[in-house]
Amino acid sequence: MSKVFLISGLGADTRLYNNVDIPEDDEVVPVDWIEPHETDTLETYSQKIIYQYDIRPNSIAVGTSLGGMLAIEIAKKVNLKKAILISSIKTVKEAPGYFSVFRALPIYKLLPGRMLNKLGFLIKPLFEHLKDSDAWLFNDMLSKNSPEFMKWAMGAVLKWDNLTIPPNVYHIHGDKDRVFPVKNIRDATIVKDGSHIMIFDKAKQVNKWLKPILKK
């Protein structure tokens, strides 16, 4: 039996994994966000996650988007059995071009923290095809995130400069991902018509690849 730590993406919580099929003999541990210090990087924040959740060698970390980047940082510190990235990036070399723009013009810093929780209209194109009840869930996850966390996370993601891919990393990515375009992604299993939220809305296809990885 392995402990499987589920780490969600920016603006989401572990309800993102509602449709994921984890083998019954594994122990699932949802990872909730903890408040960062304003000076934290993804590297230092990942260490806090390790301590908070007692992540030990031979554990499995599954991370989506921001969660995948944290899974990489955790795997650099703990000898994980597997680090599984979904709709994420492994290194800064896979980051999209707009990262450079927002590093140079960090507009998010000018927005009041509370406003970041009301920006659902900006991410609506990511889940415009969802039925109303599912779209409501994504808006609810966004609205319940700490404004301070949202602002910190945006900056930490943009400043991430990792170039190291630790051992035992697996990557599942959609060919229609608008946040992390597939053209920048290397060495990943590609899900046809998979969007940035395919872990939720195309869980059947993602599970097809995820379950064998978990069982290895």
C-alpha positions in Angstrom: 0.0 0.0 0.0 1.2 3.5 -0.9 0.2 6.9 0.4 -1.1 9.0 -2.5 -1.0 12.7 -1.9 -3.3 14.7 -4.2 -2.2 18.3 -4.8 -4.6 20.6 -6.7 -4.0 23.6 -8.9 -4.1 27.4 -8.4 -7.7 28.5 -7.7 -8.8 24.9 -6.9 -9.0 22.5 -4.1 -8.9 18.7 -3.9 -12.5 18.4 -5.2 -10.6 18.7 -8.5 -9.9 15.0 -8.1 -13.6 14.0 -7.5 -13.6 11.8 -10.7 -10.2 10.2 -10.3 -10.0 6.5 -9.7 -7.3 5.6 -7.1 -6.6 1.9 -6.4 -8.4 0.8 -3.3 -5.3 -0.6 -1.6 -3.7 2.9 -1.7 -4.2 5.5 1.1 -5.4 8.8 -0.4 -4.3 12.0 1.3 -5.9 15.2 0.0 -3.4 18.1 0.4 -5.1 21.4 1.5 -3.3 24.7 1.0 -1.5 26.1 4.0 -0.8 29.9 4.2 2.6 30.7 2.8 4.9 33.4 4.1 5.3 36.2 1.6 8.9 35.3 1.0 8.2 31.6 0.2 9.2 30.2 -3.1 7.7 27.0 -4.5 10.8 25.3 -3.2 10.4 26.5 0.4 6.6 26.1 0.3 7.0 22.4 -0.8 9.1 21.8 2.3 6.2 23.1 4.5 3.9 20.7 2.7 6.3 17.8 3.4 6.4 18.7 7.1 2.7 19.4 7.4 1.6 16.1 5.7 4.6 14.0 6.8 5.5 13.0 3.2 8.0 10.2 3.4 10.1 8.2 0.9 8.1 5.8 -1.3 5.0 8.0 -1.2 3.3 9.0 -4.4 2.5 12.7 -5.2 -0.1 13.5 -7.8 -0.2 17.2 -8.8 -2.2 19.1 -11.2 -1.0 22.5 -12.7 0.5 24.3 -9.7 0.3 21.0 -7.8 2.5 19.4 -10.4 5.2 22.0 -9.9 5.0 21.4 -6.2 5.2 17.6 -6.8 8.5 18.2 -8.6 9.9 20.3 -5.7 8.8 17.6 -3.2 10.4 14.9 -5.3 13.7 16.8 -5.2 13.6 16.6 -1.4 12.0 13.2 -0.8 12.7 10.0 -2.6 9.2 9.5 -3.9 8.0 6.3 -5.4 6.3 8.4 -8.1 5.6 12.0 -8.9 2.7 12.2 -11.3 2.1 15.5 -13.1 -1.2 16.3 -14.8 -1.6 19.5 -16.9 1.5 20.9 -15.5 5.2 21.6 -16.3 8.4 19.8 -15.1 10.9 22.7 -15.7 10.9 26.3 -16.6 11.8 25.2 -20.1 8.2 24.0 -20.5 6.7 27.3 -19.3 4.7 29.3 -21.9 5.9 32.5 -23.4 3.5 34.6 -21.5 5.3 33.8 -18.3 8.1 36.2 -19.4 5.6 38.9 -20.0 4.0 38.7 -16.6 7.4 38.5 -14.9 8.3 41.8 -16.6 4.8 43.3 -16.0 3.5 41.7 -12.8 0.0 43.2 -13.1 -1.4 40.8 -10.5 0.5 42.7 -7.8 -1.7 45.8 -8.5 -4.9 43.9 -7.9 -6.5 43.8 -4.4 -6.3 40.3 -3.0 -10.0 40.0 -2.7 -10.4 40.8 -6.4 -8.4 37.7 -7.4 -11.1 35.5 -5.9 -13.7 37.2 -8.2 -11.9 36.6 -11.4 -13.9 33.6 -12.4 -14.7 35.2 -15.8 -11.0 35.0 -16.7 -10.8 31.3 -16.3 -14.3 30.6 -17.6 -13.0 29.7 -21.1 -11.2 26.8 -19.4 -14.5 25.2 -18.4 -17.1 26.8 -20.7 -18.2 23.3 -22.0 -19.0 22.0 -18.5 -22.5 21.5 -17.3 -23.8 24.2 -14.9 -23.3 22.2 -11.8 -19.7 21.5 -12.6 -19.0 25.1 -13.6 -20.5 26.1 -10.3 -18.0 23.8 -8.5 -15.1 25.5 -10.2 -16.4 29.0 -9.3 -16.9 27.8 -5.7 -13.4 26.5 -5.4 -12.0 29.8 -6.8 -14.1 31.9 -4.4 -13.0 30.0 -1.3 -9.3 30.4 -1.9 -7.4 32.7 0.4 -6.8 36.0 -1.5 -3.3 36.2 0.1 -2.6 32.7 -1.2 -3.8 33.5 -4.7 -1.5 36.5 -5.0 1.5 34.7 -3.5 1.0 31.6 -5.7 0.8 33.7 -8.9 4.1 35.3 -8.1 5.7 32.0 -7.0 4.7 30.2 -10.2 6.1 33.0 -12.4 9.4 33.1 -10.5 9.8 29.3 -10.6 13.1 28.6 -12.3 13.5 24.8 -11.8 15.7 23.0 -14.3 15.9 19.6 -12.5 13.7 16.6 -13.3 14.0 14.2 -10.3 13.6 10.4 -10.7 10.3 8.6 -11.1 8.4 11.5 -12.7 5.4 10.8 -14.9 3.6 13.4 -16.9 0.1 13.3 -18.4 -0.9 16.3 -20.6 -3.8 17.4 -22.8 -3.2 18.5 -26.4 -5.8 21.3 -25.9 -4.3 22.8 -22.7 -4.5 26.6 -23.0 -2.5 27.3 -19.9 0.5 25.1 -20.6 0.4 24.6 -24.4 1.5 21.1 -25.4 4.0 22.4 -27.9 6.3 23.2 -25.0 5.9 19.9 -23.2 8.4 17.0 -23.5 8.2 13.4 -22.5 4.6 13.2 -21.6 1.6 11.0 -22.3 -0.8 13.1 -24.4 -4.5 12.9 -23.9 -6.5 13.8 -27.1 -8.7 16.8 -26.7 -7.6 17.1 -23.1 -7.9 20.6 -21.6 -6.2 22.1 -18.6 -9.0 20.7 -16.4 -9.1 17.3 -18.0 -8.4 15.7 -14.6 -12.1 16.6 -14.0 -13.9 16.7 -17.2 -12.0 13.9 -19.0 -11.3 11.8 -16.0 -12.1 8.6 -17.9 -9.4 9.2 -20.4 -6.9 10.4 -17.7 -7.7 7.4 -15.5 -6.8 5.2 -18.5 -3.2 6.4 -18.2 -3.1 7.2 -14.5 -4.2 3.8 -13.1 -1.4 1.8 -14.7 1.2 4.3 -13.5 -0.2 4.1 -9.9 -0.1 0.2 -10.1 3.5 0.0 -11.3 
